[in-house]
Amino acid sequence: MNFARIVRLFVAWQLLIVIITAASFSWLPLRATFIGGSDQASLANPQPYIRNPLLYSRANFDGIHYVDIARKGYGYAQQAFFPLYPKLITLLSPYVHPPALAGILVSLAGFLAGLVFLSRLMTLDHRPKIVFWTILALLVFPTSFFFGSVYTEGLFFFFSVSAFYFARSRRWWVAGIIGLLASYTRFIGVFLLPALLIEWWTAYSGSEKGPKPAIADLMILFFIPVGLVIFMHYLIHTTGDPLAFLHVQKLFGQGRSDEIILIYQVFWRYLKMIFTVNRADPLYLTIWLELITGILGTVSSVILFFRSRPSYAFFNLASFLTPTLSGTFTSVPRYLLLCFPSFILLGEWLGKTDTVWRRSYLFFSLILLVLFTSLFVRGYWVS
């Protein structure tokens, strides 16, 4: 799939998000908590949002913390957020103001680059038609607006997909360095290490055509967790707890547990919530979204072990399953965006199925994209 076509799809997606956002101002009341333009000291300050809603509506919830870290460094409980993304915002801030705009540009640039590398990666195995449907399925997914918000999704998507691309292209040094950046952006970046070790072994064992990698190529992959190690070293010196990024998660609520909760228990919990939560509360829609994406993530992770490369299957399962061990599918609708092998699987199905099924997916996904984008930009929790 050529670059120009990817850019056209990307621009059309962004125009759609802007239109949805602008339209939501006229019909959905603002919930002025955790909205963009606030900071940790005043989470319900609506003035910056009211002055520039198209900008600050993309910096709600976690976006507040990323901008706060970029401006002032880590504050109370903000160790849950990894450093590279806010560092990039800080680097851009002298040239791009306000910092929220810098964050949006980092996210959009990362996501566009990620789409380009996803196309290159898929071209190794798939026809252009499958590549097109995979990218389109990702762009219209109900939570795709996070790729253009002040969140790490766009940047991490680029790192993870490009790391796989360079590993499969036998450029192990590049893959290792990008993997390091990934683990400095999000915890799940460390799962690139075992995934790319599987790729290295596939190449080394001669299972696929191409040059046989050297032992030095293997060793460079062990740079991948260095990003996490650097952050943990910082946490030791500032908090005394190298795992503070995990231990502060419970302070963000949303039903997270300190203990490991197995996924069948999480499903049972959500089935109970479906029957007990007030159906008039917008949170009820979010619970359904979390449950459905939990089912999709589980099913696709299982299918990938039979239909995809072992490295893809492992990375997808680890990236999806790890957040659920806290006992909730909270944020899974957003985390699933980073499980790119699941979207490749979806693209394969859309590329081969009947037109009726394709149109049905696009229709229902676009409706949900409109709904959940509107909720998010107006201050309602989505993921």
ZINORDA-V843854 format. One record per helix or strand of 2 or more residues. SS is the DSSP state (H for helix, E for strand). FROM is the first residue (numbers start at 1). LEN is the number of residues. If there is no record, write none. Layout:
SS,FROM,LEN / SS,FROM,LEN
This chain:
H,3,25 / H,47,5 / H,53,7 / H,62,11 / H,78,3 / H,83,11 / H,99,25 / H,128,12 / H,144,5 / H,153,16 / H,172,12 / H,187,18 / H,215,9 / H,226,14 / H,244,4 / H,249,4 / H,263,14 / H,282,26 / H,310,15 / H,332,7 / H,340,13 / H,355,23
